């Protein structure tokens, strides 16, 4: 069975949905509810595609068929998420407020409407992703130092959050990522 996932720019799916993204949180929503009957043809094209390019083309056609214009608030939400992604020094909502010029409450409303998570959660996920990348590439990670750089008050809180998001402790993550790299290298040599 083939499938295709389509990531949307954070803050931008609301334009397709026509409603706050929180309205579909923790629910399964048929694609036809969002994109109409054209989904049936697109889904068949994806199922019968000979390669990835044909699958992407089918989805592109579906998305192009429903042109949307981003509202100023959607643009602002997308820009706020991009600010978090691009600046690893942002570890607190107050820092994001300073960068965006929005109050904490305004950011919370904007994220609820367009991103479906609080800004604090978005910051946490991006910083933990940064941590995972550092952990996977550093020789011997300094977990305490990393926790401080990510805005945690202590190493144990960082480790607990890391495990919650990745399913592994940082040490387990290092081990499995190194095993994966070694396995890929062995496969390339064979």
ZABAMI-132229 format. One record per residue: x, y, z of N, C-alpha, C in turn; residue in one letter. Coordinates in steps of 0.2 Angstrom, whole numbers, padded with zeros to 4 digits, always signed. Example, Ala and Ser with C-alpha at 12.3 -4.5 7.8 and 13.67 -1.06 7.14 Angstrom:
BEGIN
+0066-0028+0039+0062-0022+0039+0066-0016+0039A/+0064-0011+0035+0068-0005+0036+0064+0000+0039S/
//
This chain:
BEGIN
+0004-0006+0000+0000+0000+0000+0004+0006+0000X/+0003+0011-0004+0007+0017-0005+0003+0022-0001X/+0007+0027+0002+0004+0033+0005+0008+0039+0004X/+0006+0044+0005+0009+0051+0004+0007+0055+0010X/+0012+0058+0013+0011+0063+0018+0012+0070+0016X/+0009+0075+0017+0010+0081+0015+0010+0086+0021X/+0017+0088+0022+0018+0093+0027+0015+0100+0025X/+0012+0104+0029+0010+0110+0028+0014+0115+0032X/+0016+0121+0030+0019+0126+0033+0015+0127+0040X/+0018+0127+0046+0015+0128+0052+0011+0135+0052X/+0005+0135+0053+0001+0141+0053-0003+0142+0047X/-0002+0138+0042-0005+0139+0035-0011+0134+0033X/-0012+0129+0037-0017+0124+0035-0024+0127+0036X/-0025+0132+0041-0031+0135+0042-0034+0137+0036X/-0030+0140+0032-0033+0143+0025-0037+0138+0021X/-0034+0132+0021-0037+0126+0018-0043+0124+0021X/-0043+0123+0028-0048+0121+0032-0054+0125+0033X/-0053+0132+0033-0058+0137+0033-0061+0137+0040X/-0057+0135+0045-0059+0135+0052-0053+0135+0056X/-0053+0136+0063-0047+0135+0067-0045+0128+0067X/-0038+0127+0067-0035+0120+0066-0037+0116+0073X/-0038+0120+0078-0040+0117+0085-0047+0113+0084X/-0051+0115+0079-0057+0111+0078-0056+0104+0075X/-0050+0103+0073-0049+0096+0070-0044+0092+0075X/-0042+0095+0080-0037+0092+0084-0040+0085+0087X/-0036+0080+0087-0037+0074+0090-0044+0071+0087X/-0045+0072+0080-0050+0069+0077-0048+0067+0070X/-0051+0062+0067-0050+0060+0060-0055+0064+0056X/-0052+0068+0051-0057+0071+0047-0056+0069+0040X/-0061+0067+0036-0060+0064+0029-0058+0070+0025X/-0053+0069+0021-0050+0074+0016-0056+0077+0012X/-0061+0074+0010-0066+0077+0007-0070+0082+0010X/-0070+0082+0017-0072+0088+0021-0068+0094+0020X/-0062+0093+0018-0057+0099+0018-0057+0101+0010X/-0056+0096+0006-0054+0097-0001-0060+0096-0006X/-0065+0093-0003-0071+0092-0008-0070+0085-0012X/-0074+0084-0017-0074+0078-0020-0068+0077-0025X/-0064+0082-0026-0058+0081-0030-0053+0076-0026X/-0054+0075-0020-0050+0070-0016-0050+0063-0019X/-0056+0061-0021-0057+0054-0024-0052+0053-0030X/-0052+0058-0035-0048+0057-0040-0040+0058-0038X/-0039+0062-0034-0032+0063-0032-0029+0057-0028X/-0034+0054-0024-0032+0048-0020-0031+0042-0025X/-0035+0041-0030-0034+0036-0035-0027+0037-0039X/-0026+0043-0041-0019+0045-0044-0013+0043-0040X/-0014+0044-0033-0008+0043-0029-0008+0035-0028X/-0013+0032-0028-0013+0024-0027-0010+0021-0033X/-0012+0024-0039-0009+0021-0046-0003+0024-0048X/+0000+0028-0045+0006+0032-0047+0012+0027-0048X/+0015+0028-0053+0021+0023-0055+0027+0025-0051X/+0027+0031-0048+0033+0034-0044+0031+0040-0040X/+0036+0042-0036+0035+0047-0031+0033+0054-0035X/+0036+0055-0040+0035+0061-0044+0027+0062-0046X/+0024+0056-0048+0017+0056-0050+0013+0057-0044X/+0015+0054-0038+0011+0055-0032+0011+0062-0030X/+0017+0065-0031+0017+0072-0029+0013+0077-0034X/+0014+0075-0040+0010+0079-0045+0002+0078-0044X/+0000+0073-0042-0007+0072-0040-0009+0076-0034X/-0005+0076-0029-0007+0080-0023-0006+0088-0025X/-0001+0090-0029+0000+0097-0031-0007+0099-0034X/-0009+0095-0039-0015+0097-0043-0021+0098-0038X/-0022+0093-0033-0027+0094-0028-0027+0101-0024X/-0020+0102-0022-0019+0109-0018-0020+0115-0023X/-0018+0114-0029-0019+0120-0033-0026+0121-0035X/-0030+0116-0035-0037+0116-0037-0041+0120-0031X/-0039+0121-0026-0042+0125-0020-0037+0130-0018X/-0037+0136-0022-0032+0141-0021-0035+0145-0014X/-0030+0146-0010-0031+0150-0004-0027+0156-0003X/-0029+0161+0000-0025+0167+0002-0024+0167+0009X/-0018+0167+0011-0016+0167+0019-0019+0174+0022X/-0022+0174+0027-0024+0180+0031-0018+0183+0034X/-0018+0189+0036-0012+0192+0039-0011+0188+0046X/-0016+0186+0049-0014+0182+0055-0011+0175+0054X/-0013+0172+0048-0010+0166+0046-0002+0167+0045X/-0001+0173+0041+0006+0174+0040+0010+0176+0046X/+0007+0179+0051+0010+0181+0057+0012+0174+0061X/+0007+0170+0061+0008+0163+0064+0014+0160+0061X/+0014+0159+0054+0019+0156+0051+0026+0159+0052X/+0026+0166+0052+0032+0169+0054+0035+0168+0061X/+0030+0168+0065+0032+0166+0072+0035+0159+0073X/+0032+0154+0070+0035+0148+0070+0042+0148+0066X/+0042+0151+0061+0049+0151+0057+0054+0155+0062X/+0052+0160+0066+0057+0163+0070+0059+0158+0075X/+0055+0154+0078+0057+0149+0083+0062+0144+0079X/+0060+0142+0073+0064+0137+0070+0071+0140+0068X/+0072+0146+0067+0078+0149+0064+0082+0151+0070X/+0080+0153+0076+0084+0156+0081+0084+0151+0087X/+0089+0147+0088+0089+0142+0093+0090+0146+0100X/+0091+0152+0100+0092+0156+0107+0085+0157+0110X/+0080+0156+0106+0073+0157+0108+0071+0151+0112X/+0071+0152+0119+0069+0146+0123+0063+0148+0128X/+0061+0154+0127+0055+0156+0131+0050+0160+0127X/+0044+0160+0129+0039+0164+0126+0040+0171+0126X/+0043+0174+0131+0044+0181+0132+0049+0183+0126X/+0054+0179+0125+0059+0180+0119+0055+0180+0113X/+0050+0176+0111+0046+0176+0105+0042+0182+0105X/+0039+0184+0111+0035+0190+0111+0039+0196+0109X/+0046+0197+0111+0050+0202+0110+0052+0202+0102X/+0053+0196+0099+0054+0196+0092+0048+0197+0088X/+0042+0195+0090+0036+0196+0086+0033+0203+0087X/+0034+0206+0093+0030+0212+0095+0023+0210+0097X/+0022+0204+0099+0015+0202+0101+0016+0201+0109X/+0010+0201+0112+0010+0200+0119+0009+0192+0120X/+0010+0189+0126+0010+0182+0127+0003+0180+0125X/-0002+0183+0127-0009+0181+0126-0011+0181+0118X/-0008+0187+0115-0009+0187+0108-0006+0181+0104X/+0000+0179+0106+0003+0173+0103-0001+0167+0105X/-0003+0166+0111-0007+0160+0113-0013+0160+0108X/-0017+0165+0107-0023+0165+0103-0021+0164+0096X/-0015+0167+0093-0013+0166+0086-0011+0158+0085X/-0008+0155+0090-0006+0148+0089-0012+0144+0090X/-0016+0145+0094-0022+0141+0095-0026+0141+0089X/-0027+0147+0085-0031+0147+0079-0027+0144+0073X/-0021+0145+0073-0017+0143+0067-0012+0137+0067X/-0010+0136+0073-0004+0131+0074-0007+0125+0078X/-0012+0126+0082-0015+0121+0087-0010+0118+0092X/-0006+0122+0094-0002+0121+0100+0000+0127+0103X/+0001+0128+0110+0004+0134+0113+0011+0136+0110X/+0012+0142+0110+0019+0144+0108+0025+0141+0112X/+0023+0140+0119+0028+0136+0123+0030+0129+0121X/+0025+0126+0118+0025+0119+0116+0029+0119+0109X/+0028+0124+0105+0031+0124+0099+0039+0126+0100X/+0040+0130+0105+0047+0132+0106+0051+0125+0109X/+0047+0122+0113+0050+0116+0116+0052+0111+0111X/+0047+0110+0106+0048+0104+0101+0054+0106+0097X/+0055+0113+0095+0060+0115+0090+0067+0114+0094X/+0067+0116+0101+0073+0116+0104+0075+0109+0106X/+0070+0104+0107+0072+0097+0108+0075+0094+0101X/+0072+0096+0096+0075+0094+0089+0082+0097+0088X/+0083+0103+0090+0090+0105+0090+0094+0101+0095X/+0092+0099+0100+0096+0095+0105+0097+0088+0102X/+0092+0085+0099+0093+0079+0096+0099+0079+0090X/+0099+0084+0086+0104+0085+0081+0111+0086+0084X/+0111+0090+0090+0118+0091+0093+0120+0084+0096X/+0115+0081+0100+0117+0075+0103+0120+0069+0098X/+0116+0069+0092+0118+0064+0087+0125+0066+0084X/+0127+0072+0084+0133+0074+0080+0139+0075+0085X/+0138+0077+0091+0144+0078+0096+0147+0072+0098X/+0153+0072+0100+0157+0067+0102+0154+0064+0109X/+0155+0068+0114+0152+0066+0120+0148+0072+0123X/+0142+0072+0122+0137+0077+0123+0138+0079+0131X/+0138+0086+0132+0137+0089+0138+0130+0090+0140X/+0126+0085+0143+0119+0086+0144+0117+0092+0149X/+0121+0093+0154+0120+0099+0158+0120+0105+0154X/+0126+0106+0151+0127+0112+0147+0121+0113+0141X/+0120+0108+0138+0114+0108+0133+0108+0110+0136X/+0106+0107+0142+0100+0109+0146+0100+0116+0147X/+0105+0119+0149+0105+0126+0151+0104+0130+0144X/+0108+0128+0139+0107+0132+0132+0100+0132+0130X/+0096+0126+0131+0090+0126+0129+0085+0129+0134X/+0087+0132+0139+0083+0136+0144+0080+0131+0149X/+0082+0125+0150+0080+0121+0156+0084+0123+0162X/+0080+0123+0168+0083+0125+0174+0088+0119+0177X/+0086+0113+0175+0090+0107+0177+0091+0102+0172X/+0096+0098+0172+0097+0093+0167+0091+0087+0167X/+0089+0086+0173+0084+0080+0174+0077+0082+0170X/+0075+0089+0170+0069+0091+0167+0070+0090+0159X/+0076+0092+0157+0078+0092+0150+0078+0084+0148X/+0081+0080+0152+0081+0073+0150+0073+0070+0150X/+0069+0072+0155+0062+0070+0155+0059+0072+0149X/+0059+0078+0147+0056+0081+0141+0059+0077+0134X/+0065+0076+0134+0068+0073+0128+0065+0066+0127X/+0065+0062+0133+0062+0056+0133+0055+0056+0131X/+0051+0061+0133+0044+0061+0131+0043+0062+0124X/+0047+0067+0121+0047+0068+0114+0049+0063+0109X/+0055+0060+0111+0059+0055+0107+0057+0048+0108X/+0055+0047+0115+0054+0040+0117+0061+0037+0119X/+0066+0041+0120+0072+0038+0122+0076+0043+0126X/+0080+0041+0131+0084+0046+0135+0089+0048+0130X/+0093+0054+0131+0098+0057+0127+0103+0051+0126X/+0105+0048+0131+0111+0042+0130+0108+0037+0125X/+0102+0035+0126+0099+0030+0121+0099+0032+0114X/+0097+0039+0114+0097+0042+0107+0104+0042+0104X/+0109+0044+0108+0116+0044+0105+0117+0037+0103X/+0116+0032+0107+0118+0025+0105+0114+0023+0098X/+0108+0024+0098+0104+0022+0092+0106+0026+0086X/+0107+0032+0087+0109+0036+0081+0116+0034+0078X/+0120+0033+0083+0127+0030+0081+0127+0024+0077X/+0123+0019+0080+0122+0013+0077+0119+0013+0070X/+0114+0018+0069+0111+0019+0063+0116+0022+0058X/+0121+0026+0060+0126+0029+0055+0131+0023+0053X/+0132+0019+0058+0137+0013+0057+0134+0009+0052X/+0127+0007+0053+0124+0003+0049+0124+0005+0042X/+0122+0012+0041+0122+0015+0034+0129+0014+0031X/+0134+0016+0035+0141+0015+0032+0143+0008+0030X/+0141+0003+0034+0142-0004+0032+0138-0006+0026X/+0132-0003+0025+0128-0004+0019+0131-0001+0013X/+0134+0005+0014+0137+0008+0008+0143+0004+0006X/+0147+0001+0010+0153-0002+0009+0151-0009+0005X/+0145-0012+0006+0144-0018+0004+0142-0018-0004X/
//
